[in-house]
Amino acid sequence: MKLLLKIFFIIIALFFLAFVVIQMFAIKTQKNIETYKYTVEKSYDSFEIRNYDSALFTSVKLPFSGFDKSSSKGFSILAGYIFGDNEENKKIAMTSPVTMTLDDSITMMFMVPNQFTKESLPKPSQSIIEIKKIESKKMAAISFGGWANDKKIESYKSKLVLSLKSEGILFSDKFLFFGYNAPYEFFNRKNEVLVELL
């Protein structure tokens, strides 16, 4: 019995150690990752107005709506491309955030590292992956923590809409979701819902 308890506690300790190592690795990785550049034009109590620079993105359009259905499928396709599933078998650095349009059909996008141009990027092996340039734009952003799901995203989208209307700020129907963390990251998780302003 004592031996079984000892083995049990050793297993728990090993799992805890592995968890700590993974979280430390995640924090270190986040510090070094290239992000979508923007400047804050104005901060409000619950949201910000931001000016985003133009950037190049890899994208895949998915045949269904909703974060819960789309996120893992879109991520696996685009992650495959940057991990070497391209005509040059070349690895491309991960960037942040992962971007998703909030339309009837979801488009997921990874920002391309600044060192690449559209011409210098390896051609995707999968024809469903497109390379597109997103021009500079002004957007309003509201942030929330934890793990994202359809219910949370819709809730914060509604909060953002109400906040913009109360401030008399005109906005379009182009909403986006930004996710900043890998699924295995437990701490300091950050998500955002954004909308392009008119």
C-alpha positions as CSV (number, residue, x, y, z in Angstrom):
1,M,0.0,0.0,0.0
2,K,2.8,2.4,0.9
3,L,4.6,1.6,-2.3
4,L,1.5,2.4,-4.3
5,L,1.1,5.7,-2.6
6,K,4.7,6.5,-3.2
7,I,4.3,5.7,-6.9
8,F,1.1,7.8,-7.1
9,F,2.8,10.8,-5.6
10,I,5.8,10.4,-7.9
11,I,3.5,10.4,-10.9
12,I,1.7,13.5,-9.7
13,A,5.0,15.3,-9.1
14,L,6.2,14.4,-12.6
15,F,2.9,15.7,-14.1
16,F,3.2,18.9,-12.2
17,L,6.8,19.3,-13.2
18,A,5.9,18.8,-16.9
19,F,3.1,21.3,-16.6
20,V,5.4,23.9,-15.1
21,V,8.0,23.4,-17.9
22,I,5.3,23.7,-20.6
23,Q,4.0,26.9,-19.1
24,M,7.5,28.4,-18.8
25,F,8.2,27.5,-22.4
26,A,4.9,29.1,-23.5
27,I,5.7,32.3,-21.7
28,K,9.2,32.5,-23.3
29,T,7.8,31.7,-26.7
30,Q,5.2,34.5,-26.4
31,K,7.9,37.1,-25.6
32,N,9.8,36.3,-28.8
33,I,6.8,36.0,-31.2
34,E,6.2,38.6,-33.9
35,T,2.8,40.4,-33.5
36,Y,0.3,42.3,-35.7
37,K,1.5,45.9,-35.3
38,Y,-0.8,48.7,-34.3
39,T,-1.0,52.0,-32.4
40,V,-3.7,52.9,-29.9
41,E,-5.6,56.0,-31.0
42,K,-7.9,56.2,-28.0
43,S,-8.7,54.1,-24.9
44,Y,-12.1,53.8,-23.4
45,D,-13.3,52.0,-20.3
46,S,-14.0,48.7,-22.1
47,F,-12.4,49.0,-25.5
48,E,-9.7,50.7,-27.6
49,I,-9.5,52.4,-31.0
50,R,-6.5,51.1,-32.9
51,N,-4.7,51.8,-36.1
52,Y,-3.3,48.6,-37.6
53,D,-0.5,48.5,-40.1
54,S,-0.8,46.7,-43.4
55,A,0.3,43.1,-43.3
56,L,0.5,39.9,-45.3
57,F,-1.5,36.9,-44.2
58,T,-1.9,33.2,-45.1
59,S,-5.6,32.4,-45.1
60,V,-8.0,29.5,-45.4
61,K,-11.8,29.8,-45.9
62,L,-13.8,27.2,-44.1
63,P,-17.3,26.0,-45.2
64,F,-19.0,26.5,-41.9
65,S,-19.5,29.2,-39.3
66,G,-18.7,29.4,-35.6
67,F,-15.5,29.4,-33.6
68,D,-16.0,26.0,-32.1
69,K,-16.4,24.2,-35.4
70,S,-13.8,26.2,-37.3
71,S,-10.8,26.9,-35.0
72,S,-9.1,23.5,-34.9
73,K,-9.7,22.7,-38.6
74,G,-8.4,26.1,-39.8
75,F,-5.5,26.0,-37.4
76,S,-4.3,22.6,-38.5
77,I,-4.4,23.6,-42.2
78,L,-2.4,26.8,-41.7
79,A,-0.1,25.3,-39.1
80,G,0.7,22.5,-41.6
81,Y,1.8,25.2,-44.1
82,I,4.1,27.1,-41.8
83,F,5.6,23.8,-40.4
84,G,6.8,22.8,-43.9
85,D,3.8,21.6,-45.9
86,N,4.8,23.9,-48.9
87,E,6.6,23.5,-52.1
88,E,10.0,24.3,-50.5
89,N,9.4,22.2,-47.3
90,K,10.3,25.4,-45.5
91,K,9.4,26.2,-41.9
92,I,8.0,29.7,-41.3
93,A,7.8,31.3,-37.8
94,M,4.5,31.4,-36.0
95,T,3.1,34.9,-35.4
96,S,0.4,36.3,-33.1
97,P,-2.6,36.7,-33.0
98,V,-4.4,33.9,-34.9
99,T,-7.2,35.8,-36.7
100,M,-10.7,34.7,-37.7
101,T,-13.5,36.5,-39.5
102,L,-16.8,36.3,-37.8
103,D,-19.0,35.8,-40.8
104,D,-21.4,33.1,-42.0
105,S,-18.4,31.3,-43.2
106,I,-15.1,31.6,-41.3
107,T,-11.8,32.6,-42.7
108,M,-8.8,31.9,-40.5
109,M,-5.5,33.8,-41.0
110,F,-1.9,33.7,-39.8
111,M,0.1,36.9,-40.2
112,V,3.2,36.4,-42.3
113,P,6.5,37.3,-40.6
114,N,7.8,40.7,-41.8
115,Q,10.8,39.3,-43.5
116,F,8.7,37.8,-46.3
117,T,7.0,39.3,-49.3
118,K,4.2,37.7,-51.3
119,E,6.8,36.7,-53.9
120,S,9.3,35.3,-51.5
121,L,6.8,33.1,-49.5
122,P,6.9,29.4,-50.3
123,K,3.9,28.3,-52.4
124,P,1.4,26.3,-50.3
125,S,1.0,22.6,-51.1
126,Q,-2.8,22.9,-50.5
127,S,-4.7,25.1,-53.0
128,I,-7.2,26.2,-50.4
129,I,-4.5,28.3,-48.7
130,E,-4.4,31.8,-50.1
131,I,-1.8,34.6,-49.5
132,K,-3.4,38.0,-49.1
133,K,-2.4,41.5,-48.2
134,I,-4.6,43.3,-45.6
135,E,-4.3,47.0,-45.9
136,S,-3.9,49.3,-42.9
137,K,-7.2,49.9,-41.1
138,K,-8.8,51.4,-38.0
139,M,-10.5,49.0,-35.6
140,A,-12.2,48.9,-32.2
141,A,-11.1,46.1,-29.9
142,I,-12.5,44.6,-26.8
143,S,-10.4,42.0,-24.8
144,F,-11.2,39.0,-22.6
145,G,-9.3,36.2,-20.9
146,G,-9.7,32.5,-20.6
147,W,-10.5,30.1,-23.4
148,A,-12.6,31.4,-26.3
149,N,-15.8,29.8,-27.5
150,D,-18.9,30.8,-29.5
151,K,-20.8,32.0,-26.5
152,K,-18.0,34.2,-25.1
153,I,-17.2,35.7,-28.5
154,E,-20.9,36.6,-29.2
155,S,-21.1,38.1,-25.7
156,Y,-18.1,40.3,-26.2
157,K,-19.2,41.2,-29.7
158,S,-22.5,42.5,-28.3
159,K,-20.7,44.4,-25.5
160,L,-18.4,46.0,-28.1
161,V,-21.4,47.0,-30.3
162,L,-23.2,48.6,-27.3
163,S,-20.1,50.5,-26.3
164,L,-19.5,51.9,-29.8
165,K,-23.1,52.9,-30.2
166,S,-23.1,54.7,-26.8
167,E,-20.0,56.7,-27.9
168,G,-21.5,57.5,-31.3
169,I,-18.7,55.6,-33.2
170,L,-19.7,54.3,-36.6
171,F,-18.6,50.8,-37.4
172,S,-18.9,48.3,-40.2
173,D,-20.2,44.7,-40.3
174,K,-16.7,43.3,-40.5
175,F,-16.0,41.6,-37.1
176,L,-12.8,39.7,-36.3
177,F,-11.6,37.4,-33.5
178,F,-8.0,37.5,-32.4
179,G,-6.5,34.6,-30.3
180,Y,-3.1,35.1,-28.8
181,N,-2.4,31.9,-27.0
182,A,-1.7,28.2,-27.8
183,P,-4.3,25.8,-26.4
184,Y,-1.8,24.5,-23.8
185,E,-1.2,27.9,-22.3
186,F,-3.0,28.3,-19.0
187,F,-1.9,31.7,-17.7
188,N,-2.3,35.2,-19.1
189,R,-4.7,34.1,-21.8
190,K,-5.8,36.9,-24.1
191,N,-8.6,37.1,-26.7
192,E,-10.2,40.0,-28.6
193,V,-13.2,40.8,-30.7
194,L,-12.6,43.6,-33.2
195,V,-14.6,45.5,-35.8
196,E,-13.5,47.8,-38.6
197,L,-14.6,51.4,-38.1
198,L,-16.1,53.6,-40.8
